Amino acid sequence: MSKKLLTSLFLISLVSIFTGCNTIEGAGEDLESGGEAIQRESREARD
């Protein structure tokens, strides 16, 4: 693939991530909720 195409795909991916989360704060909240879900599942598996 050409460097121009890869750069374009990368930028499109970044834009879609940030518009999906709406803000950087929203992205942080999404990551936090994902981490909490992992912790919850690991606790349930341990018990």
C-alpha distance matrix in Angstrom:
0.0 3.7 6.5 8.3 6.6 6.8 10.2 11.2 10.8 12.6 15.3 15.9 16.4 18.8 20.7 21.2 22.5 24.9 26.1 26.7 28.8 30.2 30.8 30.2 33.6 32.6 29.6 32.1 34.4 31.8 31.0 34.8 35.6 32.9 34.6 38.0 37.1 35.9 39.2 41.2 39.8 40.4 43.9 44.6 43.3 45.5 48.6
3.7 0.0 3.8 5.4 5.3 6.4 8.7 10.0 10.8 12.4 14.4 15.6 16.7 18.6 20.3 21.4 22.8 24.7 26.0 27.1 29.1 30.1 30.5 29.9 33.5 32.8 29.9 32.4 35.0 32.6 31.9 35.7 36.7 34.3 35.9 39.3 38.7 37.7 40.9 43.0 41.9 42.4 45.9 46.7 45.6 47.7 50.8
6.5 3.8 0.0 3.8 5.5 5.2 6.1 8.6 9.9 10.5 12.3 14.2 15.3 16.5 18.4 20.0 21.1 22.7 24.3 25.7 27.3 28.1 28.1 27.3 31.0 30.6 27.7 30.1 32.8 30.8 30.0 33.6 35.0 32.8 34.1 37.6 37.4 36.4 39.3 41.7 40.8 41.2 44.6 45.7 44.7 46.6 49.7
8.3 5.4 3.8 0.0 3.8 5.5 5.2 6.2 8.7 9.9 10.7 12.3 14.3 15.5 16.6 18.4 20.1 21.4 22.5 24.3 26.1 26.5 26.8 26.4 30.1 29.7 27.1 29.8 32.4 30.4 30.0 33.7 34.9 33.0 34.7 38.0 37.8 37.1 40.1 42.3 41.6 42.3 45.5 46.6 45.9 47.9 50.9
6.6 5.3 5.5 3.8 0.0 3.8 5.4 5.1 6.2 8.6 9.9 10.5 12.3 14.3 15.4 16.5 18.4 20.2 21.1 22.4 24.5 25.3 26.0 25.8 29.4 28.5 25.9 28.8 31.1 28.8 28.5 32.3 33.1 31.1 33.0 36.3 35.6 35.1 38.3 40.2 39.3 40.2 43.5 44.3 43.5 45.7 48.7
6.8 6.4 5.2 5.5 3.8 0.0 3.8 5.4 5.1 6.1 8.6 9.9 10.5 12.4 14.3 15.4 16.5 18.5 20.0 21.0 22.8 23.9 24.3 23.7 27.2 26.4 23.5 26.1 28.6 26.3 25.7 29.4 30.5 28.3 29.9 33.3 32.8 32.0 35.2 37.3 36.3 37.0 40.4 41.3 40.5 42.5 45.6
10.2 8.7 6.1 5.2 5.4 3.8 0.0 3.8 5.5 5.1 6.2 8.6 9.8 10.6 12.4 14.3 15.4 16.7 18.3 19.9 21.4 22.1 22.1 21.5 25.2 24.7 22.1 24.6 27.3 25.4 24.9 28.6 29.9 28.1 29.7 33.0 32.9 32.3 35.2 37.4 36.9 37.6 40.8 41.9 41.4 43.3 46.2
11.2 10.0 8.6 6.2 5.1 5.4 3.8 0.0 3.8 5.4 5.2 6.1 8.6 9.9 10.6 12.3 14.3 15.6 16.4 18.2 20.2 20.6 21.2 21.2 24.9 24.0 21.7 24.7 27.0 25.0 25.1 28.7 29.7 28.0 30.1 33.2 32.8 32.7 35.7 37.6 37.1 38.2 41.3 42.2 41.8 43.9 46.7
10.8 10.8 9.9 8.7 6.2 5.1 5.5 3.8 0.0 3.8 5.5 5.1 6.1 8.7 10.0 10.6 12.3 14.4 15.3 16.3 18.5 19.5 20.4 20.4 23.8 22.6 20.0 23.0 25.1 22.7 22.7 26.5 27.2 25.2 27.4 30.5 29.9 29.6 32.8 34.6 33.8 35.0 38.2 38.9 38.4 40.7 43.4
12.6 12.4 10.5 9.9 8.6 6.1 5.1 5.4 3.8 0.0 3.8 5.5 5.1 6.3 8.7 10.0 10.7 12.5 14.3 15.4 16.8 18.0 18.3 17.7 21.2 20.3 17.5 20.2 22.7 20.6 20.2 23.9 25.0 23.2 25.0 28.2 28.0 27.6 30.6 32.6 32.1 33.0 36.1 37.2 36.8 38.8 41.6
15.3 14.4 12.3 10.7 9.9 8.6 6.2 5.2 5.5 3.8 0.0 3.8 5.3 5.1 6.2 8.6 9.9 10.7 12.2 14.1 15.5 15.9 16.2 16.1 19.7 19.1 16.8 19.7 22.1 20.4 20.5 24.1 25.2 23.9 25.9 28.9 28.9 28.9 31.8 33.7 33.6 34.7 37.5 38.6 38.6 40.6 43.2
15.9 15.6 14.2 12.3 10.5 9.9 8.6 6.1 5.1 5.5 3.8 0.0 3.8 5.5 5.2 6.2 8.6 10.1 10.5 12.1 14.3 14.9 16.0 16.5 19.9 18.6 16.6 19.9 21.8 19.7 20.3 23.9 24.5 23.2 25.6 28.4 28.0 28.4 31.4 32.9 32.7 34.1 37.0 37.7 37.8 40.1 42.5
16.4 16.7 15.3 14.3 12.3 10.5 9.8 8.6 6.1 5.1 5.3 3.8 0.0 3.8 5.5 5.2 6.2 8.7 10.0 10.5 12.5 13.9 14.8 14.9 18.1 16.6 14.1 17.3 19.1 16.7 17.1 20.8 21.3 19.7 22.1 25.0 24.5 24.7 27.8 29.4 29.0 30.4 33.3 34.1 34.1 36.3 38.8
18.8 18.6 16.5 15.5 14.3 12.4 10.6 9.9 8.7 6.3 5.1 5.5 3.8 0.0 3.8 5.5 5.1 6.2 8.5 9.8 10.8 11.8 12.0 11.7 15.1 14.2 11.8 14.8 17.1 15.3 15.6 19.1 20.2 19.1 21.1 24.0 24.1 24.4 27.1 28.9 29.0 30.3 33.0 34.1 34.3 36.3 38.8
20.7 20.3 18.4 16.6 15.4 14.3 12.4 10.6 10.0 8.7 6.2 5.2 5.5 3.8 0.0 3.8 5.5 5.3 6.0 8.4 10.0 10.0 10.9 11.8 15.1 13.9 12.4 15.8 17.6 16.0 17.1 20.4 21.2 20.5 22.9 25.4 25.5 26.3 29.0 30.5 30.7 32.3 34.8 35.8 36.3 38.4 40.6
21.2 21.4 20.0 18.4 16.5 15.4 14.3 12.3 10.6 10.0 8.6 6.2 5.2 5.5 3.8 0.0 3.8 5.5 5.2 5.9 8.6 9.5 11.4 12.6 15.4 13.3 11.8 15.5 16.6 14.4 15.9 19.2 19.4 18.5 21.4 23.6 23.2 24.2 27.1 28.3 28.3 30.2 32.7 33.3 33.8 36.2 38.3
22.5 22.8 21.1 20.1 18.4 16.5 15.4 14.3 12.3 10.7 9.9 8.6 6.2 5.1 5.5 3.8 0.0 3.8 5.6 5.2 6.3 8.4 9.5 9.9 12.5 10.5 8.3 11.9 13.3 11.1 12.2 15.6 16.0 15.2 17.8 20.2 20.1 20.9 23.7 25.1 25.3 27.0 29.4 30.3 30.9 33.0 35.2
24.9 24.7 22.7 21.4 20.2 18.5 16.7 15.6 14.4 12.5 10.7 10.1 8.7 6.2 5.3 5.5 3.8 0.0 3.8 5.4 5.1 5.6 6.2 7.1 10.0 8.6 7.3 10.9 12.5 11.3 12.7 15.7 16.5 16.5 18.8 21.0 21.4 22.6 24.9 26.3 27.1 28.7 30.9 31.9 32.8 34.8 36.8
26.1 26.0 24.3 22.5 21.1 20.0 18.3 16.4 15.3 14.3 12.2 10.5 10.0 8.5 6.0 5.2 5.6 3.8 0.0 3.8 5.4 4.6 7.2 9.6 11.9 9.8 9.7 13.4 14.1 12.8 15.0 17.8 17.9 18.1 20.9 22.7 22.7 24.3 26.8 27.7 28.4 30.5 32.5 33.2 34.3 36.5 38.3
26.7 27.1 25.7 24.3 22.4 21.0 19.9 18.2 16.3 15.4 14.1 12.1 10.5 9.8 8.4 5.9 5.2 5.4 3.8 0.0 3.8 5.4 8.4 10.4 11.9 8.9 8.5 12.2 12.2 10.2 12.8 15.5 15.1 15.1 18.3 19.8 19.5 21.2 23.9 24.5 25.1 27.3 29.4 29.9 30.9 33.3 35.0
28.8 29.1 27.3 26.1 24.5 22.8 21.4 20.2 18.5 16.8 15.5 14.3 12.5 10.8 10.0 8.6 6.3 5.1 5.4 3.8 0.0 3.8 5.6 7.2 8.2 5.1 5.2 8.8 8.8 7.5 10.2 12.6 12.6 13.2 16.0 17.4 17.8 19.6 21.8 22.7 23.7 25.7 27.5 28.4 29.7 31.7 33.3
30.2 30.1 28.1 26.5 25.3 23.9 22.1 20.6 19.5 18.0 15.9 14.9 13.9 11.8 10.0 9.5 8.4 5.6 4.6 5.4 3.8 0.0 3.8 7.2 8.2 6.1 7.6 10.8 10.9 10.7 13.4 15.3 15.6 16.7 19.3 20.5 21.1 23.1 25.1 25.9 27.1 29.2 30.8 31.7 33.2 35.2 36.6
30.8 30.5 28.1 26.8 26.0 24.3 22.1 21.2 20.4 18.3 16.2 16.0 14.8 12.0 10.9 11.4 9.5 6.2 7.2 8.4 5.6 3.8 0.0 3.8 5.2 5.0 6.3 8.7 9.8 10.5 12.5 14.2 15.3 16.7 18.5 20.0 21.2 22.9 24.5 25.7 27.3 29.0 30.4 31.8 33.3 34.9 36.5
30.2 29.9 27.3 26.4 25.8 23.7 21.5 21.2 20.4 17.7 16.1 16.5 14.9 11.7 11.8 12.6 9.9 7.1 9.6 10.4 7.2 7.2 3.8 0.0 3.8 5.3 5.0 6.3 8.7 9.8 10.6 12.3 14.3 15.4 16.6 18.4 20.1 21.3 22.7 24.4 26.0 27.2 28.8 30.5 31.8 33.1 35.0
33.6 33.5 31.0 30.1 29.4 27.2 25.2 24.9 23.8 21.2 19.7 19.9 18.1 15.1 15.1 15.4 12.5 10.0 11.9 11.9 8.2 8.2 5.2 3.8 0.0 3.8 5.4 5.1 6.3 8.7 9.9 10.5 12.4 14.3 15.3 16.5 18.5 20.1 21.1 22.5 24.5 25.9 27.0 28.7 30.4 31.6 33.1
32.6 32.8 30.6 29.7 28.5 26.4 24.7 24.0 22.6 20.3 19.1 18.6 16.6 14.2 13.9 13.3 10.5 8.6 9.8 8.9 5.1 6.1 5.0 5.3 3.8 0.0 3.8 5.3 5.0 6.2 8.7 9.7 10.5 12.3 14.2 15.2 16.5 18.5 19.9 20.9 22.7 24.5 25.7 27.0 28.7 30.3 31.7
29.6 29.9 27.7 27.1 25.9 23.5 22.1 21.7 20.0 17.5 16.8 16.6 14.1 11.8 12.4 11.8 8.3 7.3 9.7 8.5 5.2 7.6 6.3 5.0 5.4 3.8 0.0 3.8 5.4 5.0 6.3 8.6 10.0 10.6 12.4 14.3 15.5 16.8 18.5 20.0 21.4 22.8 24.6 26.0 27.3 28.8 30.7
32.1 32.4 30.1 29.8 28.8 26.1 24.6 24.7 23.0 20.2 19.7 19.9 17.3 14.8 15.8 15.5 11.9 10.9 13.4 12.2 8.8 10.8 8.7 6.3 5.1 5.3 3.8 0.0 3.8 5.4 5.1 6.1 8.6 9.8 10.5 12.2 14.3 15.4 16.5 18.3 20.1 21.2 22.6 24.4 25.8 27.0 28.8
34.4 35.0 32.8 32.4 31.1 28.6 27.3 27.0 25.1 22.7 22.1 21.8 19.1 17.1 17.6 16.6 13.3 12.5 14.1 12.2 8.8 10.9 9.8 8.7 6.3 5.0 5.4 3.8 0.0 3.8 5.4 5.0 6.1 8.5 9.8 10.4 12.3 14.3 15.2 16.3 18.4 19.9 21.0 22.5 24.3 25.6 27.0
31.8 32.6 30.8 30.4 28.8 26.3 25.4 25.0 22.7 20.6 20.4 19.7 16.7 15.3 16.0 14.4 11.1 11.3 12.8 10.2 7.5 10.7 10.5 9.8 8.7 6.2 5.0 5.4 3.8 0.0 3.8 5.4 5.3 6.2 8.7 10.0 10.7 12.6 14.4 15.4 16.8 18.6 20.2 21.3 22.8 24.5 26.1
31.0 31.9 30.0 30.0 28.5 25.7 24.9 25.1 22.7 20.2 20.5 20.3 17.1 15.6 17.1 15.9 12.2 12.7 15.0 12.8 10.2 13.4 12.5 10.6 9.9 8.7 6.3 5.1 5.4 3.8 0.0 3.8 5.5 5.1 6.2 8.7 9.9 10.7 12.4 14.3 15.5 16.7 18.5 20.2 21.2 22.6 24.7
34.8 35.7 33.6 33.7 32.3 29.4 28.6 28.7 26.5 23.9 24.1 23.9 20.8 19.1 20.4 19.2 15.6 15.7 17.8 15.5 12.6 15.3 14.2 12.3 10.5 9.7 8.6 6.1 5.0 5.4 3.8 0.0 3.8 5.4 5.1 6.2 8.7 9.9 10.6 12.3 14.3 15.4 16.5 18.5 20.0 21.1 22.7
35.6 36.7 35.0 34.9 33.1 30.5 29.9 29.7 27.2 25.0 25.2 24.5 21.3 20.2 21.2 19.4 16.0 16.5 17.9 15.1 12.6 15.6 15.3 14.3 12.4 10.5 10.0 8.6 6.1 5.3 5.5 3.8 0.0 3.8 5.4 5.0 6.2 8.7 9.8 10.4 12.4 14.3 15.3 16.5 18.4 19.9 21.2
32.9 34.3 32.8 33.0 31.1 28.3 28.1 28.0 25.2 23.2 23.9 23.2 19.7 19.1 20.5 18.5 15.2 16.5 18.1 15.1 13.2 16.7 16.7 15.4 14.3 12.3 10.6 9.8 8.5 6.2 5.1 5.4 3.8 0.0 3.8 5.4 5.1 6.4 8.8 9.9 10.8 12.5 14.4 15.6 16.7 18.5 20.3
34.6 35.9 34.1 34.7 33.0 29.9 29.7 30.1 27.4 25.0 25.9 25.6 22.1 21.1 22.9 21.4 17.8 18.8 20.9 18.3 16.0 19.3 18.5 16.6 15.3 14.2 12.4 10.5 9.8 8.7 6.2 5.1 5.4 3.8 0.0 3.8 5.4 5.1 6.3 8.6 10.0 10.6 12.4 14.4 15.4 16.5 18.6
38.0 39.3 37.6 38.0 36.3 33.3 33.0 33.2 30.5 28.2 28.9 28.4 25.0 24.0 25.4 23.6 20.2 21.0 22.7 19.8 17.4 20.5 20.0 18.4 16.5 15.2 14.3 12.2 10.4 10.0 8.7 6.2 5.0 5.4 3.8 0.0 3.8 5.4 5.0 6.1 8.6 9.9 10.6 12.3 14.2 15.3 16.7
37.1 38.7 37.4 37.8 35.6 32.8 32.9 32.8 29.9 28.0 28.9 28.0 24.5 24.1 25.5 23.2 20.1 21.4 22.7 19.5 17.8 21.1 21.2 20.1 18.5 16.5 15.5 14.3 12.3 10.7 9.9 8.7 6.2 5.1 5.4 3.8 0.0 3.8 5.4 5.1 6.2 8.6 9.9 10.6 12.3 14.2 15.6
35.9 37.7 36.4 37.1 35.1 32.0 32.3 32.7 29.6 27.6 28.9 28.4 24.7 24.4 26.3 24.2 20.9 22.6 24.3 21.2 19.6 23.1 22.9 21.3 20.1 18.5 16.8 15.4 14.3 12.6 10.7 9.9 8.7 6.4 5.1 5.4 3.8 0.0 3.8 5.4 5.2 6.2 8.6 10.0 10.6 12.2 14.4
39.2 40.9 39.3 40.1 38.3 35.2 35.2 35.7 32.8 30.6 31.8 31.4 27.8 27.1 29.0 27.1 23.7 24.9 26.8 23.9 21.8 25.1 24.5 22.7 21.1 19.9 18.5 16.5 15.2 14.4 12.4 10.6 9.8 8.8 6.3 5.0 5.4 3.8 0.0 3.8 5.5 5.2 6.2 8.7 9.9 10.5 12.4
41.2 43.0 41.7 42.3 40.2 37.3 37.4 37.6 34.6 32.6 33.7 32.9 29.4 28.9 30.5 28.3 25.1 26.3 27.7 24.5 22.7 25.9 25.7 24.4 22.5 20.9 20.0 18.3 16.3 15.4 14.3 12.3 10.4 9.9 8.6 6.1 5.1 5.4 3.8 0.0 3.8 5.5 5.2 6.3 8.7 10.0 10.8
39.8 41.9 40.8 41.6 39.3 36.3 36.9 37.1 33.8 32.1 33.6 32.7 29.0 29.0 30.7 28.3 25.3 27.1 28.4 25.1 23.7 27.1 27.3 26.0 24.5 22.7 21.4 20.1 18.4 16.8 15.5 14.3 12.4 10.8 10.0 8.6 6.2 5.2 5.5 3.8 0.0 3.8 5.4 5.1 6.1 8.6 10.0
40.4 42.4 41.2 42.3 40.2 37.0 37.6 38.2 35.0 33.0 34.7 34.1 30.4 30.3 32.3 30.2 27.0 28.7 30.5 27.3 25.7 29.2 29.0 27.2 25.9 24.5 22.8 21.2 19.9 18.6 16.7 15.4 14.3 12.5 10.6 9.9 8.6 6.2 5.2 5.5 3.8 0.0 3.8 5.4 5.0 6.1 8.7
43.9 45.9 44.6 45.5 43.5 40.4 40.8 41.3 38.2 36.1 37.5 37.0 33.3 33.0 34.8 32.7 29.4 30.9 32.5 29.4 27.5 30.8 30.4 28.8 27.0 25.7 24.6 22.6 21.0 20.2 18.5 16.5 15.3 14.4 12.4 10.6 9.9 8.6 6.2 5.2 5.4 3.8 0.0 3.8 5.5 5.1 6.3
44.6 46.7 45.7 46.6 44.3 41.3 41.9 42.2 38.9 37.2 38.6 37.7 34.1 34.1 35.8 33.3 30.3 31.9 33.2 29.9 28.4 31.7 31.8 30.5 28.7 27.0 26.0 24.4 22.5 21.3 20.2 18.5 16.5 15.6 14.4 12.3 10.6 10.0 8.7 6.3 5.1 5.4 3.8 0.0 3.8 5.4 5.3
43.3 45.6 44.7 45.9 43.5 40.5 41.4 41.8 38.4 36.8 38.6 37.8 34.1 34.3 36.3 33.8 30.9 32.8 34.3 30.9 29.7 33.2 33.3 31.8 30.4 28.7 27.3 25.8 24.3 22.8 21.2 20.0 18.4 16.7 15.4 14.2 12.3 10.6 9.9 8.7 6.1 5.0 5.5 3.8 0.0 3.8 5.6
45.5 47.7 46.6 47.9 45.7 42.5 43.3 43.9 40.7 38.8 40.6 40.1 36.3 36.3 38.4 36.2 33.0 34.8 36.5 33.3 31.7 35.2 34.9 33.1 31.6 30.3 28.8 27.0 25.6 24.5 22.6 21.1 19.9 18.5 16.5 15.3 14.2 12.2 10.5 10.0 8.6 6.1 5.1 5.4 3.8 0.0 3.8
48.6 50.8 49.7 50.9 48.7 45.6 46.2 46.7 43.4 41.6 43.2 42.5 38.8 38.8 40.6 38.3 35.2 36.8 38.3 35.0 33.3 36.6 36.5 35.0 33.1 31.7 30.7 28.8 27.0 26.1 24.7 22.7 21.2 20.3 18.6 16.7 15.6 14.4 12.4 10.8 10.0 8.7 6.3 5.3 5.6 3.8 0.0
